[in-house]
Amino acid sequence: MAETPLDLSLDAPELTARLVDFPSVSGDEKALADAIEEALRALPHLTVDRHGNNVVARTHLGRAERVVLAGHIDTVPIADNVPSRLDGNGVLWGCGTSDMKSGVAVQLRIAATVPAPNRDLTFVFYDNEEVAAHLNGLGHVADAHPDWLAGDFAVLLEPSDAQVEGGCQGTLRVLLRTAGERAHSARSWMGSNAIHSAAPILARLASYEPRRPVIDGLEYHEGLNAVAIEGGVAGNVIPDACTVTVNFRYAPDRTEQEALAHVREVFADCDIAEFVVDDHSGAALPGLSHPAAAAFMAAVGGTARPKFGWTDVSRFSALGVPAVNYGPGDALFAHKRDEHVAVERITHCEERLRAWLTA
């Protein structure tokens, strides 16, 4: 366990290492939330509020624009990759280095070292992002204190390899259940095999042609895939039930209602006994045409990319706050046993955000 309180005078890579050494698997974030709250309350230019294990700090300088910098403080379960380790090639290894304690470290450094930014700032540190949507701390804050999240533009410091990623895909998970009749497998004609009845569902998925729409100049790539299949009673029983779990990752030009209607249409002529929506989080448009987003792009440089995956930019979009993903981690290494982040990326993101907020 890392020392507390957190020392915000450390540079961002070293602060990242301290955060990684502060375990905070989803559902066990209280100690880290306590440390972040204590560190922020020591900064006189910020007002600090807390809701559960979610900490929100804000400047009140009367600037013409307010920007929200947000990041989750939880990680997936540790996989023998804590404590952190810095190698000789400038790479920091450990659980959460990429997703997303390096981004949280950048947030904390900006909070500590930019007391008079050119825009008012809101810093949001929230819990339970890596688990079911109903547990998400940002969602809880949005429900209980939406005024805390008010802003003209938001940057979510999710791993994007120091490139701006616009919007996010929606994600819909459904359970497609087929029914049959049990029988002894020696007399299979006396029953009806529910697993066999799932074959048309799998065939439809195998032949599915995903859309690749272009939105605000960014090409998104949808996907409709089986991610699990469950069925069977015993080695000598014809099964009377089977469930195919299907995940639809859809582009942000679809609403949640349109996405659900599309999935129903795809399987409309399959023999499905029950269609159950298991989880659903909407997409978010890129919002790159917003003036604040244009100013941000000009400051950080590079070429914007589409976000493949779901992030909490969706929640900001629902609140009417345009948002992008921009963080030092690389999403390709998130959740992996060998999760890591390049120190240079952490420093680069901090410098670019500082330049944008002090120009």
C-alpha positions as MATLAB code, in Angstrom:
seq = 'MAETPLDLSLDAPELTARLVDFPSVSGDEKALADAIEEALRALPHLTVDRHGNNVVARTHLGRAERVVLAGHIDTVPIADNVPSRLDGNGVLWGCGTSDMKSGVAVQLRIAATVPAPNRDLTFVFYDNEEVAAHLNGLGHVADAHPDWLAGDFAVLLEPSDAQVEGGCQGTLRVLLRTAGERAHSARSWMGSNAIHSAAPILARLASYEPRRPVIDGLEYHEGLNAVAIEGGVAGNVIPDACTVTVNFRYAPDRTEQEALAHVREVFADCDIAEFVVDDHSGAALPGLSHPAAAAFMAAVGGTARPKFGWTDVSRFSALGVPAVNYGPGDALFAHKRDEHVAVERITHCEERLRAWLTA';
ca = [
       0.000    0.000    0.000;
       1.332    3.396   -0.982;
       1.932    6.096    1.561;
      -0.775    8.663    2.269;
      -1.331   11.492    1.849;
      -0.622   11.675   -1.874;
       2.248   14.016   -2.724;
       1.060   16.144   -5.632;
       4.494   17.748   -5.990;
       5.757   14.525   -7.593;
       6.006   14.555  -11.371;
       3.198   12.813  -13.229;
       5.056    9.539  -13.970;
       6.120    9.138  -10.346;
       2.643   10.059   -9.161;
       1.271    7.399  -11.524;
       3.513    4.834   -9.835;
       2.211    5.883   -6.405;
      -1.381    5.554   -7.595;
      -0.708    2.095   -9.040;
       0.797    1.054   -5.706;
      -2.477    2.157   -4.090;
      -4.737   -0.818   -4.988;
      -8.274    0.237   -5.915;
     -10.036   -2.641   -7.622;
     -13.659   -1.821   -8.436;
     -15.670   -1.770   -5.211;
     -12.588   -1.116   -3.068;
     -11.788    2.501   -3.928;
     -12.465    4.182   -0.578;
      -8.854    4.438    0.584;
      -7.735    6.012   -2.679;
     -10.760    8.342   -2.753;
      -9.850    9.413    0.811;
      -6.270   10.164   -0.246;
      -7.357   12.118   -3.329;
      -9.880   14.128   -1.322;
      -7.288   14.959    1.335;
      -4.735   16.055   -1.262;
      -7.226   18.277   -3.103;
      -8.618   19.895    0.039;
      -5.101   21.153    0.747;
      -5.273   23.293   -2.441;
      -6.830   26.680   -1.590;
      -7.925   27.467   -5.155;
     -10.309   24.492   -5.250;
     -13.632   23.692   -3.627;
     -14.033   19.973   -3.030;
     -17.196   17.880   -2.781;
     -17.676   14.174   -2.283;
     -20.483   11.732   -3.012;
     -19.705    8.181   -1.968;
     -16.238    7.381   -3.277;
     -16.486   10.070   -5.942;
     -14.541   13.308   -5.502;
     -15.254   16.522   -7.435;
     -13.032   19.623   -7.201;
     -13.739   22.958   -8.909;
     -12.265   26.378   -9.509;
     -14.552   29.418   -9.295;
     -12.700   32.130  -11.199;
     -15.582   33.489  -13.257;
     -14.051   32.422  -16.561;
     -16.191   32.441  -19.704;
     -15.890   28.682  -20.139;
     -15.769   25.635  -17.841;
     -13.921   22.449  -18.748;
     -14.357   19.111  -16.965;
     -11.368   16.752  -16.619;
     -12.635   13.338  -15.544;
     -11.189    9.932  -14.771;
     -12.087    6.745  -12.907;
      -9.962    5.602   -9.986;
     -10.815    1.893  -10.073;
      -9.022   -0.905  -11.888;
      -9.789   -4.436  -12.956;
      -8.578   -7.156  -10.534;
      -4.830   -7.225   -9.941;
      -2.985   -9.951  -11.868;
       0.318  -10.201   -9.983;
       1.177   -6.792  -11.471;
       1.412   -4.600   -8.364;
       3.615   -2.925   -7.181;
       4.547   -0.824  -10.175;
       7.878   -1.236  -11.920;
       9.817    1.294  -14.014;
      12.174   -0.315  -16.511;
      15.273    1.117  -18.151;
      13.397    2.004  -21.339;
      11.102    4.572  -19.764;
       8.126    2.226  -19.440;
       6.055    1.971  -16.256;
       4.442   -1.433  -15.634;
       1.560   -2.368  -13.359;
      -2.191   -2.698  -12.936;
      -3.883    0.550  -13.928;
      -0.829    2.174  -15.523;
      -2.698    2.476  -18.814;
      -6.326    2.281  -17.658;
      -6.248    4.793  -16.208;
      -4.080    5.871  -13.292;
      -1.673    7.670  -15.609;
      -4.614    9.834  -16.685;
      -5.642   10.367  -13.063;
      -2.072   11.430  -12.257;
      -2.236   14.034  -15.034;
      -5.533   15.316  -13.613;
      -4.018   15.635  -10.151;
      -0.942   17.425  -11.466;
      -3.061   19.956  -13.360;
      -5.232   20.466  -10.274;
      -2.161   21.118   -8.127;
      -0.062   23.225  -10.483;
      -2.518   25.321  -12.523;
      -4.246   27.493   -9.900;
      -5.358   30.191  -12.356;
      -6.307   28.480  -15.637;
      -7.746   30.385  -18.595;
     -10.941   28.347  -18.210;
     -12.686   27.322  -15.010;
     -11.934   23.690  -14.270;
     -13.839   20.795  -12.741;
     -11.919   17.673  -11.761;
     -13.923   14.469  -11.358;
     -12.501   11.284   -9.812;
     -15.056    8.468   -9.725;
     -15.414    4.812   -8.820;
     -16.761    1.580  -10.337;
     -16.224    2.302  -14.019;
     -14.886   -1.171  -14.780;
     -18.035   -2.995  -13.654;
     -21.783   -2.962  -14.366;
     -23.202    0.351  -15.578;
     -25.596    0.741  -12.639;
     -22.609    0.890  -10.237;
     -20.768    3.627  -12.155;
     -19.811    6.494   -9.846;
     -20.041    9.148  -12.542;
     -23.607    8.058  -13.144;
     -24.346    8.325   -9.426;
     -22.943   11.868   -9.318;
     -24.932   12.805  -12.435;
     -28.119   11.575  -10.772;
     -27.517   13.154   -7.350;
     -25.584   16.330   -8.212;
     -25.788   17.111  -11.947;
     -24.697   20.697  -11.231;
     -21.286   19.374  -10.147;
     -20.716   18.136  -13.709;
     -21.902   21.253  -15.540;
     -19.480   22.440  -18.199;
     -18.952   23.573  -21.764;
     -16.578   20.762  -22.693;
     -15.171   17.632  -21.066;
     -11.995   15.622  -21.469;
     -12.040   12.046  -20.237;
      -8.478   10.912  -19.630;
      -9.155    7.344  -20.735;
      -6.272    5.598  -22.519;
      -5.973    6.950  -26.068;
      -2.177    6.847  -26.557;
      -1.998   10.642  -26.307;
      -4.313   11.107  -29.306;
      -7.776   12.654  -29.279;
     -10.501   10.051  -29.727;
     -13.926   11.455  -30.514;
     -17.176   10.142  -29.100;
     -17.629    6.461  -28.321;
     -19.510    3.407  -29.492;
     -22.667    2.276  -27.799;
     -22.772   -1.204  -26.326;
     -25.847   -3.413  -26.164;
     -25.834   -6.928  -24.717;
     -28.817   -9.204  -25.267;
     -29.632  -12.779  -24.281;
     -31.261  -14.823  -27.033;
     -32.906  -17.883  -25.519;
     -34.153  -20.886  -27.481;
     -36.428  -23.571  -26.077;
     -36.811  -27.281  -26.704;
     -37.989  -30.425  -24.997;
     -35.861  -32.756  -22.894;
     -35.448  -36.371  -23.875;
     -33.001  -39.225  -23.464;
     -30.265  -38.808  -26.069;
     -30.764  -42.447  -27.111;
     -34.284  -41.475  -28.143;
     -33.602  -37.935  -29.345;
     -36.655  -37.974  -31.627;
     -38.775  -37.842  -28.485;
     -37.478  -34.333  -27.680;
     -36.416  -31.064  -29.313;
     -32.814  -29.834  -29.100;
     -32.614  -26.209  -27.980;
     -28.913  -25.991  -28.877;
     -29.694  -27.008  -32.452;
     -32.370  -24.291  -32.482;
     -29.635  -21.731  -31.857;
     -27.953  -22.570  -35.181;
     -29.878  -19.902  -37.180;
     -28.782  -17.275  -34.643;
     -25.121  -18.225  -35.090;
     -25.503  -18.346  -38.871;
     -26.990  -14.860  -38.875;
     -24.074  -13.567  -36.778;
     -21.482  -15.252  -39.002;
     -22.912  -13.598  -42.116;
     -23.542  -10.173  -40.564;
     -22.028   -7.229  -42.481;
     -21.222   -4.373  -40.069;
     -21.674   -0.732  -41.030;
     -18.706    1.655  -41.156;
     -20.315    5.113  -41.029;
     -18.280    8.331  -41.171;
     -19.283   10.913  -38.551;
     -17.505   14.281  -38.193;
     -14.800   12.869  -40.451;
     -14.249    9.790  -38.240;
     -14.966    6.279  -39.494;
     -16.593    4.019  -36.916;
     -16.780    0.243  -37.305;
     -19.770   -1.555  -35.827;
     -19.777   -5.160  -34.662;
     -22.425   -7.758  -33.791;
     -20.974  -10.850  -32.146;
     -21.802  -13.823  -29.976;
     -19.723  -13.538  -26.805;
     -21.083  -16.590  -24.948;
     -23.304  -19.606  -25.431;
     -24.794  -21.721  -22.675;
     -26.830  -24.890  -22.837;
     -26.880  -28.545  -21.932;
     -28.146  -30.698  -19.080;
     -26.074  -33.874  -19.069;
     -24.157  -36.069  -21.461;
     -27.217  -38.206  -22.141;
     -29.974  -35.565  -22.217;
     -31.356  -33.586  -25.145;
     -31.264  -29.962  -23.847;
     -34.459  -27.987  -23.516;
     -32.804  -24.557  -23.184;
     -29.948  -22.627  -24.760;
     -28.826  -18.996  -24.414;
     -26.674  -17.086  -26.884;
     -25.251  -13.839  -25.495;
     -24.827  -11.239  -28.224;
     -22.960   -7.931  -27.981;
     -23.692   -5.083  -30.417;
     -21.095   -2.295  -30.606;
     -22.721    0.468  -32.581;
     -21.752    3.826  -34.047;
     -22.861    7.084  -32.404;
     -25.281    7.983  -35.190;
     -27.676    5.409  -33.704;
     -29.804    6.123  -30.653;
     -30.273    3.420  -28.027;
     -33.764    2.778  -29.378;
     -32.485    2.459  -32.947;
     -29.724    0.077  -31.880;
     -32.167   -2.188  -30.067;
     -34.588   -2.125  -32.994;
     -31.769   -3.099  -35.355;
     -30.782   -6.133  -33.282;
     -34.405   -7.251  -33.066;
     -34.665   -6.925  -36.849;
     -31.512   -8.988  -37.453;
     -32.978  -11.949  -35.548;
     -36.628  -11.370  -36.430;
     -37.057  -14.663  -38.308;
     -35.090  -16.801  -35.821;
     -37.004  -19.063  -33.462;
     -36.261  -17.208  -30.231;
     -38.262  -18.061  -27.132;
     -37.078  -15.062  -25.142;
     -35.212  -11.843  -26.056;
     -33.702  -10.194  -22.967;
     -31.767   -6.903  -22.800;
     -28.972   -7.654  -20.338;
     -27.049   -4.351  -20.466;
     -27.159   -1.183  -22.564;
     -25.096    2.002  -22.612;
     -25.615    4.561  -25.353;
     -23.071    5.993  -27.774;
     -21.751    9.550  -27.893;
     -21.251   11.727  -30.964;
     -17.697   13.047  -31.499;
     -18.628   16.683  -30.903;
     -15.486   17.832  -32.705;
     -17.346   20.702  -34.352;
     -17.846   22.398  -30.978;
     -15.595   25.499  -30.641;
     -14.085   24.233  -27.389;
     -13.227   20.919  -29.055;
     -11.620   22.737  -31.969;
      -9.510   24.802  -29.561;
      -8.520   21.651  -27.708;
      -7.501   19.894  -30.926;
      -5.412   22.900  -31.959;
      -3.637   22.868  -28.603;
      -2.868   19.154  -28.304;
      -2.212   18.492  -31.997;
      -2.416   15.253  -33.892;
      -5.337   13.822  -35.833;
      -8.565   12.840  -34.120;
      -9.575    9.166  -34.221;
     -12.870    7.409  -33.522;
     -13.235    5.716  -30.152;
     -13.712    1.973  -30.521;
     -15.353    0.976  -27.280;
     -17.613    2.619  -24.727;
     -16.450    5.305  -22.310;
     -18.124    7.812  -20.023;
     -18.050   10.493  -22.705;
     -21.497    9.001  -23.276;
     -22.646   10.216  -19.854;
     -21.341   13.719  -20.516;
     -23.025   13.723  -23.910;
     -26.313   12.826  -22.203;
     -25.804   15.842  -19.913;
     -25.310   18.097  -22.935;
     -21.552   18.430  -22.455;
     -19.461   17.682  -25.582;
     -16.600   15.362  -24.625;
     -13.537   13.620  -26.033;
     -11.149   10.933  -24.828;
      -7.527   12.005  -24.355;
      -5.128   10.168  -22.078;
      -1.569    8.829  -21.945;
      -2.368    5.118  -21.718;
      -2.719    2.766  -24.668;
      -6.058    0.943  -24.672;
      -4.429   -2.080  -26.338;
      -2.698   -2.847  -23.036;
      -5.621   -2.102  -20.713;
      -6.678   -4.986  -18.435;
      -3.682   -7.105  -19.452;
      -1.252   -8.813  -17.090;
       1.540   -6.883  -18.832;
      -0.292   -3.534  -18.641;
       2.116   -0.628  -19.036;
       2.449    2.984  -20.142;
       5.292    4.953  -21.681;
       6.547    7.659  -19.320;
       6.952    9.982  -22.308;
       3.205    9.745  -23.021;
       2.326   10.765  -19.460;
       4.604   13.795  -19.633;
       3.348   14.709  -23.102;
      -0.311   14.713  -22.049;
       0.388   16.819  -18.985;
       2.362   19.354  -21.035;
      -0.302   19.596  -23.748;
      -3.139   20.080  -21.235;
      -1.113   22.660  -19.344;
      -0.402   24.580  -22.537;
      -4.104   24.554  -23.469;
      -5.178   25.752  -20.040;
      -2.557   28.471  -19.614;
      -2.197   29.884  -23.141;
];
